[in-house]
């Protein structure tokens, strides 16, 4: 009797276990069917990362390569101070990460706001056309020219100067010539900029900029600031031939032909194609170093 009762209780216990297992599996199967029909929506990423930003030909990522990153030509090569060049490029990158330096070229119209303790609002704003932009590293500088009340005013700024509070490109333009100082002898309308000029929409970085190829007629003057007719190569955007007689043009062509040997001078050809790849790789490494140093500094301060 005890064996039968024990077997009966064991059978009832196994039946109750099977019922509990079925009840436990039922909602799991039901949930799996519901979860299979649901698809989570993809979250849009509105922030454009630096790797996704494309740059057209002639327009470079300023964090990786700029004209001021190229050191001056020094012969022989072992006279170069390569450590100084690397440290200056590192400082330029640190400045660019802390302050927005927009893209502009000689011929563009730029507005610069600098700190001035003598100004009413402790700052002063000046806009004008960029005449030139040259120099290496932290010594890079550019000049703005604006004609106000018939008087030409030029201000030279250091691109990485700490006194610059804001830089704004009002009109992005790129001329064939990189030195536009001959605009001092041209019609003042080219450099007459409204102080209240509103900025124009900038083209995206993926669009290639069209070069300004119009000829600027220089004023008839008994004495120019520079003898453009004797310069080699002659400026492309400057039209000065109309101020000379035929004999004078023949003489200027003969003089420029005498100076044409410069295009065959190997020492004057500064090939920076290989240097550009090295600079881009160096700036990428510098960027990662700066980000790592900033993260460790935040951890230490927090």
WOZI-V419885 format. One record per residue. N is the residue number from 1. RES is the residue in one letter. SS is DSSP state (hx for helix, st for strand, lp for the rest). NEAR is the number of other ideal C-beta (glycine too) atoms within 12 Angstrom. D_CENTER is the distance of its C-alpha to the mean C-alpha in whole Angstrom. Layout:
N RES SS NEAR D_CENTER
N RES SS NEAR D_CENTER
//
This chain:
1 X lp 7 96
2 X hx 8 93
3 X hx 9 92
4 X hx 10 91
5 X hx 11 90
6 X hx 12 87
7 X hx 13 86
8 X hx 14 86
9 X hx 14 84
10 X hx 14 82
11 X hx 14 81
12 X hx 14 81
13 X hx 14 78
14 X hx 14 76
15 X hx 14 76
16 X hx 14 75
17 X hx 14 72
18 X hx 14 71
19 X hx 14 71
20 X hx 13 69
21 X hx 13 67
22 X hx 14 67
23 X hx 14 66
24 X hx 14 63
25 X hx 14 61
26 X hx 14 62
27 X hx 12 59
28 X hx 14 57
29 X hx 14 57
30 X hx 13 57
31 X hx 14 53
32 X hx 13 52
33 X hx 12 53
34 X hx 11 51
35 X hx 12 48
36 X hx 10 48
37 X hx 9 48
38 X lp 10 45
39 X lp 7 41
40 X lp 7 38
41 X lp 6 36
42 X lp 6 32
43 X lp 7 30
44 X lp 7 27
45 X lp 8 23
46 X lp 7 21
47 X lp 10 18
48 X lp 13 16
49 X lp 9 15
50 X lp 18 12
51 X lp 13 14
52 X lp 13 15
53 X lp 18 12
54 X lp 17 12
55 X lp 24 10
56 X lp 18 12
57 X lp 13 13
58 X lp 17 11
59 X lp 27 8
60 X lp 25 6
61 X lp 26 5
62 X lp 32 3
63 X lp 31 7
64 X lp 28 9
65 X lp 30 8
66 X lp 34 7
67 X hx 30 10
68 X hx 32 11
69 X hx 37 12
70 X lp 30 15
71 X lp 30 18
72 X lp 23 20
73 X lp 19 23
74 X lp 17 26
75 X lp 14 29
76 X lp 8 31
77 X hx 11 28
78 X hx 8 30
79 X hx 12 30
80 X lp 18 26
81 X lp 16 25
82 X hx 18 23
83 X hx 11 24
84 X hx 19 22
85 X hx 27 19
86 X hx 24 19
87 X hx 18 19
88 X hx 31 17
89 X hx 41 14
90 X hx 27 15
91 X hx 25 16
92 X hx 39 12
93 X hx 38 11
94 X hx 25 14
95 X hx 28 13
96 X hx 31 9
97 X hx 22 11
98 X hx 15 14
99 X lp 21 12
100 X lp 16 9
101 X lp 31 7
102 X lp 28 6
103 X lp 32 5
104 X lp 38 8
105 X lp 34 10
106 X lp 34 14
107 X lp 38 16
108 X lp 36 14
109 X st 37 16
110 X st 41 14
111 X st 34 16
112 X st 37 16
113 X st 24 19
114 X st 26 20
115 X st 18 23
116 X lp 18 26
117 X lp 11 30
118 X lp 10 32
119 X lp 15 30
120 X lp 9 32
121 X lp 13 29
122 X lp 14 28
123 X st 18 25
124 X st 23 24
125 X st 28 22
126 X st 32 21
127 X st 36 19
128 X st 39 20
129 X st 45 18
130 X st 46 16
131 X st 37 18
132 X st 31 17
133 X st 34 14
134 X st 24 15
135 X lp 26 16
136 X lp 28 15
137 X hx 30 14
138 X hx 25 15
139 X hx 22 17
140 X lp 32 14
141 X st 25 15
142 X st 38 15
143 X st 32 18
144 X st 40 19
145 X st 36 22
146 X st 34 24
147 X st 25 28
148 X st 20 30
149 X lp 10 33
150 X lp 11 34
151 X st 12 32
152 X st 27 29
153 X st 24 27
154 X st 25 24
155 X st 29 22
156 X st 25 20
157 X st 34 17
158 X st 26 16
159 X lp 37 12
160 X lp 31 13
161 X lp 24 17
162 X lp 16 18
163 X lp 21 20
164 X st 31 17
165 X st 22 17
166 X st 23 15
167 X st 34 13
168 X st 28 13
169 X st 30 12
170 X st 31 15
171 X st 29 15
172 X lp 30 12
173 X lp 29 14
174 X st 29 14
175 X st 33 17
176 X lp 24 19
177 X lp 29 20
178 X lp 23 17
179 X lp 28 20
180 X lp 40 21
181 X hx 32 23
182 X hx 36 26
183 X hx 41 25
184 X hx 29 28
185 X hx 30 31
186 X st 34 30
187 X lp 21 31
188 X hx 23 29
189 X hx 16 28
190 X hx 33 25
191 X hx 33 24
192 X lp 24 26
193 X lp 29 24
194 X lp 18 25
195 X lp 19 25
196 X lp 10 25
197 X lp 21 23
198 X lp 14 21
199 X lp 21 18
200 X lp 14 18
201 X lp 11 16
202 X lp 21 13
203 X lp 19 13
204 X lp 16 12
205 X lp 23 9
206 X lp 16 13
207 X lp 16 14
208 X lp 15 14
209 X lp 27 14
210 X lp 19 17
211 X st 19 18
212 X st 24 20
213 X lp 15 23
214 X lp 19 26
215 X lp 22 28
216 X st 32 28
217 X st 20 31
218 X st 31 32
219 X lp 23 35
220 X lp 15 38
221 X lp 16 38
222 X lp 7 41
223 X lp 10 38
224 X lp 24 35
225 X lp 15 32
226 X lp 21 32
227 X lp 24 34
228 X hx 34 31
229 X hx 29 34
230 X hx 23 35
231 X lp 22 31
232 X lp 22 30
233 X lp 19 28
234 X lp 29 29
235 X lp 32 26
236 X lp 23 25
237 X lp 30 25
238 X st 35 28
239 X st 24 31
240 X lp 30 34
241 X hx 20 36
242 X hx 17 38
243 X hx 22 39
244 X lp 21 41
245 X lp 12 44
246 X hx 11 45
247 X hx 10 46
248 X hx 18 43
249 X hx 19 41
250 X hx 15 43
251 X hx 17 43
252 X hx 25 39
253 X hx 20 39
254 X hx 16 41
255 X hx 19 39
256 X hx 23 36
257 X hx 17 38
258 X hx 13 39
259 X lp 21 35
260 X hx 15 34
261 X hx 13 35
262 X hx 16 32
263 X hx 13 30
264 X hx 10 33
265 X lp 14 32
266 X hx 12 30
267 X hx 13 29
268 X hx 15 27
269 X lp 13 25
270 X lp 18 22
271 X lp 12 22
272 X lp 19 18
273 X hx 13 19
274 X hx 12 20
275 X hx 23 18
276 X hx 21 15
277 X hx 14 17
278 X hx 22 18
279 X hx 35 15
280 X hx 27 13
281 X hx 18 16
282 X hx 28 17
283 X hx 33 13
284 X hx 22 15
285 X hx 19 18
286 X hx 28 16
287 X hx 27 15
288 X hx 17 18
289 X hx 20 20
290 X hx 25 18
291 X hx 19 19
292 X hx 14 22
293 X hx 18 23
294 X hx 17 22
295 X hx 14 24
296 X hx 13 27
297 X hx 12 27
298 X hx 11 27
299 X hx 10 30
300 X hx 9 32
301 X hx 8 31
302 X lp 7 33
//
